[in-house]
Amino acid sequence: MEPKNFYLKTFNMATNLNEMQVKELCDNITHKEAKKGQVVYAKGGDKKIFLMVCGKIKVSEINEKGDEMIKELIMPGELFGDVLLNYEGPNYEYAEIASERAIYYVIDQKQLASMMQGNHQLMMNYMAKVSEKFKNLESRYINMISKDVKARLIYCFKEWARKEGRKLGGMVIVKSSLTHSDMASLVSTSRQTVTEILNEWKETGEISYDRKEMRFSEIMLAN
């Protein structure tokens, strides 16, 4: 496992910080590891900010019907948790591990805010990460309201492929960590509809999957 400063630099949280500033940030960040299904934080939890290192985490809420609604699928390099430092309202979301295992960093929101008061570059790095996060959420929202279910699924597949895919023989391979129900929740449809679409694509050779991997045709992702 690489040291904290490696990942903080890789994920642009330590950009242009000097050695002392990087050390201070590392000293205040806690390294966490968890397995699939474990809860990272529950709704209304402590004010914490998280940085994903490896694996996947799903951030969800329970809707009015009592069903789980997945808001985000967190990938390596992404922030999650109480990322809005001045927000005092309630937090109804919760997060749990979606992959077989995951590694993430956590820091107290007040501690990070205190560090940024005397470190302008850290504040700029953090705000850039938050801005990137909300741009991605905006893109996903536009995708949800303007496209049909197939197009929404392909959008999700493209995001997974871009962030963790590897190419092999005209296919893009990602780790299979979501159930059909999870995919349905991500694109606001039923599990049955997702299963029918995946079976259709499987018959045409555009995708294949098992418990460990999903394989997407490069041609399908290019559309």
For each residue, the residues with C-beta under 8 A, 3 or more apart:
1: 103
2: 6 7
3: 6 7 26
4: 7 8 26 29 31 105
5: 8 9 14 22 23 26
6: 2 3 9 10
7: 2 3 4 10 11 51 53 105
8: 4 5 11 13 14 22 25 26 29 51
9: 5 6 12 13 14 15 22
10: 6 7 77
11: 7 8 51 76 77 129
12: 9 15 77 125 128 129
13: 8 9 25 51 122 125 126 129
14: 5 8 9 17 21 22 25 125
15: 9 12 121 125
16: 121 125
17: 14 21 22 25 119 121 122 125
18: 21 22
19: 22 23
20: 23 24
21: 14 17 18 24 25 119 121 122
22: 5 8 9 14 17 18 19 25 26
23: 5 19 20 26 27
24: 20 21 27 28 115
25: 8 13 14 17 21 22 28 29 115 122
26: 3 4 5 8 22 23 29
27: 23 24
28: 24 25 107 108 111 112 115
29: 4 8 25 26 51 105 106 107
30: 105 106 107
31: 4 103 105
32: 40 103 104 105 106
33: 101 102 103
34: 38 40 97 101 102 104
35: 38 97 100 101 102
36: 97 98 99 100 101 177
37: 96 97
38: 34 35 96 97
39: 42 94 95 96
40: 32 34 50 57 95 96 97 104
41: 45 46 48 50 81 94 95
42: 39 45 94
43: 61 91 92 93 94
44: 90 91 92
45: 41 42 48 91 94
46: 41 108
47: 82 108 109 110
48: 41 45 81 82 106 107 108 109
49: 79 81 82 83 106 107 108 109 112
50: 40 41 74 79 80 81 95 104 105 106
51: 7 8 11 13 29 77 78 79 104 105 106
52: 55 57 74 75 76 77 78 79 80 102 104
53: 7 76 102 103 104 105
54: 76 102 103
55: 52 76 97 98 99 100 101 102 103 104 177
56: 73 74 75 97 98 99 102 175 177 178
57: 40 52 73 74 80 95 96 97 98 99 102 104
58: 70 72 73 74 95 96 98 178 182
59: 70 71 72 73 74 80 93 94 95
60: 68 69 70 71 93 94 95 96 185
61: 43 68 69 71 92 93 94
62: 66 67 68 69 92
63: 66 67 68 69
64:
65:
66: 62 63
67: 62 63 185
68: 60 61 62 63 185
69: 60 61 62 63 185
70: 58 59 60 73 182 185 186
71: 59 60 61 93
72: 58 59 80 137
73: 56 57 58 59 70 98 156 159 160 178 186
74: 50 52 56 57 58 59 78 80 95
75: 52 56 78 159 160 163 164
76: 11 52 53 54 55 163 164
77: 10 11 12 51 52 163
78: 51 52 74 75 133
79: 49 50 51 52 83 129 130 133
80: 50 52 57 59 72 74 83 95
81: 41 48 49 50 95 106 109
82: 47 48 49 85 87 91 109
83: 49 79 80 130 133
84: 87 130
85: 82 109 112 113
86:
87: 82 84
88:
89:
90: 44
91: 43 44 45 82
92: 43 44 61 62
93: 43 59 60 61 71
94: 39 41 42 43 45 59 60 61
95: 39 40 41 50 57 58 59 60 74 80 81
96: 37 38 39 40 57 58 60
97: 34 35 36 37 38 40 55 56 57 101 102
98: 36 55 56 57 58 73 102 177 178 182
99: 36 55 56 57 102 175 177
100: 35 36 55 177
101: 33 34 35 36 55 97
102: 33 34 35 52 53 54 55 56 57 97 98 99
103: 1 31 32 33 53 54 55
104: 32 34 40 50 51 52 53 55 57
105: 4 7 29 30 31 32 50 51 53
106: 29 30 32 48 49 50 51 81
107: 28 29 30 48 49 111 112
108: 28 46 47 48 49 111 112
109: 47 48 49 81 82 85 112 113
110: 47 113 114
111: 28 107 108 114 115
112: 28 49 85 107 108 109 115 116 126
113: 85 109 110 116 117
114: 110 111 117
115: 24 25 28 111 112 118 119 122
116: 112 113 119 120 122 123 126
117: 113 114
118: 115
119: 17 21 115 116 122 123
120: 116 123 124
121: 15 16 17 21 124 125
122: 13 17 21 25 115 116 119 125 126
123: 116 119 120 126 127
124: 120 121 127 128
125: 12 13 14 15 16 17 121 122 128 129
126: 13 112 116 122 123 129 130
127: 123 124 130 131
128: 12 124 125 131 132
129: 11 12 13 79 125 126 132 133
130: 79 83 84 126 127 133 134
131: 127 128 134 135
132: 128 129 135 136
133: 78 79 83 129 130 136 137
134: 130 131 137 138
135: 131 132 138 139
136: 132 133 139 140
137: 72 133 134 140 141
138: 134 135 141 142
139: 135 136 142 143
140: 136 137 143 144 155
141: 137 138 144 145
142: 138 139 145 146
143: 139 140 146 147 151 152 155
144: 140 141 147 152 187 188
145: 141 142
146: 142 143
147: 143 144 151 152 155
148: 151 152
149: 152 153 187 189 193 194 197
150: 153 154 197
151: 143 147 148 154 155
152: 143 144 147 148 149 155 156 187 188 189
153: 149 150 156 157 183 187 194 197
154: 150 151 157 158 220 221 223
155: 140 143 147 151 152 158 159
156: 73 152 153 159 160 183 186 187
157: 153 154 160 161 214 216 220 221
158: 154 155 161 162 221
159: 73 75 155 156 162 163
160: 73 75 156 157 163 164 165 174 214
161: 157 158 164 165 172 174 216 221
162: 158 159 165
163: 75 76 77 159 160
164: 75 76 160 161 174 175
165: 160 161 162 172 173 174 216
166: 172 173
167: 170 171 172 173 218
168: 171 173
169:
170: 167 217 218 219
171: 167 168 208 215 216 217 218
172: 161 165 166 167 215 216 217 218 221
173: 165 166 167 168 213 214 215 216
174: 160 161 164 165 213 214 216
175: 56 99 164 212 213 214
176: 209 210 211 212 213 214
177: 36 55 56 98 99 100
178: 56 58 73 98 182 183 186
179: 182 183
180: 183 184 191 194 195 198
181: 184 185 191 194
182: 58 70 98 178 179 185 186
183: 153 156 178 179 180 186 187 194
184: 180 181 187 188 189 190 191 193 194
185: 60 67 68 69 70 181 182 188
186: 70 73 156 178 182 183
187: 144 149 152 153 156 183 184 194
188: 144 152 184 185
189: 149 152 184 193 194
190: 184 193 194
191: 180 181 184 194 195
192: 195 196
193: 149 184 189 190 196 197
194: 149 153 180 181 183 184 187 189 190 191 197 198
195: 180 191 192 198 199
196: 192 193 199 200
197: 149 150 153 193 194 200 201
198: 180 194 195 201 202 207 209
199: 195 196 202 203
200: 196 197 203 204
201: 197 198 204 206 207 220
202: 198 199 205 206 207 208 209
203: 199 200
204: 200 201
205: 202 208 217
206: 201 202 216 217 219 220
207: 198 201 202 214 215 216 217 220
208: 171 202 205 214 215
209: 176 198 202 213 214 215
210: 176 213
211: 176
212: 175 176
213: 173 174 175 176 209 210
214: 157 160 173 174 175 176 207 208 209
215: 171 172 173 207 208 209
216: 157 161 165 171 172 173 174 206 207 220 221
217: 170 171 172 205 206 207 220 221
218: 167 170 171 172 221 222
219: 170 206 222 223
220: 154 157 201 206 207 216 217 223
221: 154 157 158 161 172 216 217 218
222: 218 219
223: 154 219 220
